[in-house]
Amino acid sequence: MISAFILLPNGQAQGEPLRVRSTKGGTQPHLGIYVGGPIYTEERRAGTLAELMKSKFTEVIVWSVHVDPDGTLDLNKEFPIVKDGAYIGAKQHPNFANDLRQLRRSGRQVTLGFGAAGSPAFNNIRDLIKNGGARPGGGLRKNFEAVRSDLPAVTVIDLNDEVTYDESSMTEFSVMLSELGFKVTLCPYMNPLFWQNVAQAVNRQRPGTIQAVNLQCYGGGRGNNPAQWSFPGIPVYPGIWAQGTDSGGRAVGEETTASATRRYLDWGKSTSVPGGFVWLYDEIQGKTGPFAEAILQGLSRADWAGLRGVLFKQTTRQCLAPLIP
């Protein structure tokens, strides 16, 4: 192990032993994947579970949970999981809770993702909070208490508001989640100031609650660069939309495995990138391995490129120092 007395691109302190990330035997970067219907529908759940548990993905984000006006939590408007403070998911998909538990036992972080493009979920959350829903005994709070008790594998809630952008209710909602024992991740594609303000306000009240930012670098956020989204002390994971096939057999997505590697390599040239994510498992089922490897390759190559640049600059300064009067 090499000792380097410089500031390394992965954020290590000066003088620490040099630790180079590796996808073989070393510390793997964080790697998430958003998963919809295949995680609970009976005809696909077994294959989905097996593939994810063999994969190099370290986080599974079960997506997308909608919040109805009465506070009911409903996966993709086809699978109600919590209503009136009680877990009801077992009625429709009895294996769901245990499948999530298996993912958690395999060492993966299990996250519930809330919101989507056009979803009124955060309008409803705002209105519920105005009516006391986040307070002890409130309906919204009781529903998340049910998630905590009946889906214990879920430790993180991912927030993807693309409609409401109300700082006050988003902050109160996140604080409530922290009080119940959840961590929170943010999933923005625009309005950086809104998300930065929320992260600061929440972590000021409940330090460490906002643990990461899943930055959408696809669709409306395709031009995003993690170097331009500043969240001090919070890792930013840029995400890609993998090319695949939708439920109707149509080709969808933006990135091939080759272009995914290039994007992570390019991002790593301008900032430290500690991980990433893929959207959407449903469209690449059976083909997740190559995309995981592509991202890990890009991250690894970016680390080496950044390290070579830092070492070159440091060496140049040391060599020129005796010549500078």
URBELHU-V705676 format. One record per residue. N is the residue number from 0. RES is the residue in one letter. SS is DSSP state (2 for helix, 1 for strand, 0 for the rest). Layout:
# URBELHU-V705676
n=<N & N>
res=<RES & RES>
ss=<SS & SS>
This chain:
# URBELHU-V705676
n=<0 & 1 & 2 & 3 & 4 & 5 & 6 & 7 & 8 & 9 & 10 & 11 & 12 & 13 & 14 & 15 & 16 & 17 & 18 & 19 & 20 & 21 & 22 & 23 & 24 & 25 & 26 & 27 & 28 & 29 & 30 & 31 & 32 & 33 & 34 & 35 & 36 & 37 & 38 & 39 & 40 & 41 & 42 & 43 & 44 & 45 & 46 & 47 & 48 & 49 & 50 & 51 & 52 & 53 & 54 & 55 & 56 & 57 & 58 & 59 & 60 & 61 & 62 & 63 & 64 & 65 & 66 & 67 & 68 & 69 & 70 & 71 & 72 & 73 & 74 & 75 & 76 & 77 & 78 & 79 & 80 & 81 & 82 & 83 & 84 & 85 & 86 & 87 & 88 & 89 & 90 & 91 & 92 & 93 & 94 & 95 & 96 & 97 & 98 & 99 & 100 & 101 & 102 & 103 & 104 & 105 & 106 & 107 & 108 & 109 & 110 & 111 & 112 & 113 & 114 & 115 & 116 & 117 & 118 & 119 & 120 & 121 & 122 & 123 & 124 & 125 & 126 & 127 & 128 & 129 & 130 & 131 & 132 & 133 & 134 & 135 & 136 & 137 & 138 & 139 & 140 & 141 & 142 & 143 & 144 & 145 & 146 & 147 & 148 & 149 & 150 & 151 & 152 & 153 & 154 & 155 & 156 & 157 & 158 & 159 & 160 & 161 & 162 & 163 & 164 & 165 & 166 & 167 & 168 & 169 & 170 & 171 & 172 & 173 & 174 & 175 & 176 & 177 & 178 & 179 & 180 & 181 & 182 & 183 & 184 & 185 & 186 & 187 & 188 & 189 & 190 & 191 & 192 & 193 & 194 & 195 & 196 & 197 & 198 & 199 & 200 & 201 & 202 & 203 & 204 & 205 & 206 & 207 & 208 & 209 & 210 & 211 & 212 & 213 & 214 & 215 & 216 & 217 & 218 & 219 & 220 & 221 & 222 & 223 & 224 & 225 & 226 & 227 & 228 & 229 & 230 & 231 & 232 & 233 & 234 & 235 & 236 & 237 & 238 & 239 & 240 & 241 & 242 & 243 & 244 & 245 & 246 & 247 & 248 & 249 & 250 & 251 & 252 & 253 & 254 & 255 & 256 & 257 & 258 & 259 & 260 & 261 & 262 & 263 & 264 & 265 & 266 & 267 & 268 & 269 & 270 & 271 & 272 & 273 & 274 & 275 & 276 & 277 & 278 & 279 & 280 & 281 & 282 & 283 & 284 & 285 & 286 & 287 & 288 & 289 & 290 & 291 & 292 & 293 & 294 & 295 & 296 & 297 & 298 & 299 & 300 & 301 & 302 & 303 & 304 & 305 & 306 & 307 & 308 & 309 & 310 & 311 & 312 & 313 & 314 & 315 & 316 & 317 & 318 & 319 & 320 & 321 & 322 & 323 & 324>
res=<M & I & S & A & F & I & L & L & P & N & G & Q & A & Q & G & E & P & L & R & V & R & S & T & K & G & G & T & Q & P & H & L & G & I & Y & V & G & G & P & I & Y & T & E & E & R & R & A & G & T & L & A & E & L & M & K & S & K & F & T & E & V & I & V & W & S & V & H & V & D & P & D & G & T & L & D & L & N & K & E & F & P & I & V & K & D & G & A & Y & I & G & A & K & Q & H & P & N & F & A & N & D & L & R & Q & L & R & R & S & G & R & Q & V & T & L & G & F & G & A & A & G & S & P & A & F & N & N & I & R & D & L & I & K & N & G & G & A & R & P & G & G & G & L & R & K & N & F & E & A & V & R & S & D & L & P & A & V & T & V & I & D & L & N & D & E & V & T & Y & D & E & S & S & M & T & E & F & S & V & M & L & S & E & L & G & F & K & V & T & L & C & P & Y & M & N & P & L & F & W & Q & N & V & A & Q & A & V & N & R & Q & R & P & G & T & I & Q & A & V & N & L & Q & C & Y & G & G & G & R & G & N & N & P & A & Q & W & S & F & P & G & I & P & V & Y & P & G & I & W & A & Q & G & T & D & S & G & G & R & A & V & G & E & E & T & T & A & S & A & T & R & R & Y & L & D & W & G & K & S & T & S & V & P & G & G & F & V & W & L & Y & D & E & I & Q & G & K & T & G & P & F & A & E & A & I & L & Q & G & L & S & R & A & D & W & A & G & L & R & G & V & L & F & K & Q & T & T & R & Q & C & L & A & P & L & I & P>
ss=<0 & 0 & 1 & 0 & 0 & 0 & 0 & 0 & 0 & 0 & 0 & 0 & 0 & 0 & 0 & 0 & 1 & 0 & 0 & 0 & 0 & 0 & 0 & 0 & 0 & 0 & 0 & 0 & 0 & 1 & 1 & 1 & 1 & 1 & 1 & 0 & 2 & 2 & 2 & 0 & 0 & 0 & 0 & 0 & 2 & 2 & 2 & 2 & 2 & 2 & 2 & 2 & 2 & 2 & 0 & 0 & 0 & 0 & 1 & 1 & 1 & 1 & 1 & 1 & 1 & 1 & 1 & 0 & 0 & 0 & 0 & 0 & 1 & 1 & 1 & 0 & 0 & 0 & 1 & 1 & 1 & 1 & 1 & 0 & 0 & 1 & 1 & 0 & 2 & 2 & 2 & 2 & 0 & 0 & 0 & 2 & 2 & 2 & 2 & 2 & 2 & 2 & 2 & 2 & 2 & 0 & 0 & 0 & 1 & 1 & 1 & 1 & 1 & 1 & 0 & 0 & 0 & 0 & 0 & 0 & 2 & 2 & 2 & 2 & 2 & 2 & 2 & 2 & 2 & 2 & 0 & 0 & 0 & 0 & 0 & 0 & 0 & 0 & 2 & 2 & 2 & 2 & 2 & 2 & 2 & 2 & 2 & 2 & 2 & 2 & 0 & 0 & 0 & 1 & 1 & 1 & 1 & 1 & 1 & 0 & 0 & 0 & 0 & 0 & 0 & 0 & 2 & 2 & 2 & 2 & 2 & 2 & 2 & 2 & 2 & 2 & 2 & 2 & 2 & 0 & 0 & 0 & 1 & 1 & 1 & 1 & 0 & 0 & 0 & 0 & 0 & 2 & 2 & 2 & 2 & 2 & 2 & 2 & 2 & 2 & 2 & 2 & 2 & 2 & 2 & 0 & 0 & 0 & 0 & 1 & 1 & 1 & 1 & 1 & 1 & 1 & 0 & 0 & 2 & 2 & 2 & 0 & 0 & 0 & 0 & 2 & 2 & 2 & 0 & 0 & 0 & 0 & 0 & 0 & 1 & 1 & 1 & 1 & 1 & 1 & 1 & 1 & 0 & 1 & 1 & 0 & 0 & 0 & 0 & 0 & 1 & 1 & 0 & 0 & 1 & 0 & 2 & 2 & 2 & 2 & 2 & 2 & 2 & 2 & 2 & 2 & 2 & 2 & 2 & 2 & 0 & 0 & 0 & 0 & 1 & 1 & 1 & 1 & 1 & 0 & 2 & 2 & 2 & 0 & 0 & 0 & 0 & 2 & 2 & 2 & 2 & 2 & 2 & 2 & 2 & 2 & 2 & 2 & 2 & 2 & 2 & 2 & 2 & 2 & 2 & 2 & 2 & 2 & 2 & 2 & 2 & 2 & 2 & 2 & 2 & 2 & 2 & 2 & 2 & 2 & 2 & 0 & 0 & 0 & 0>
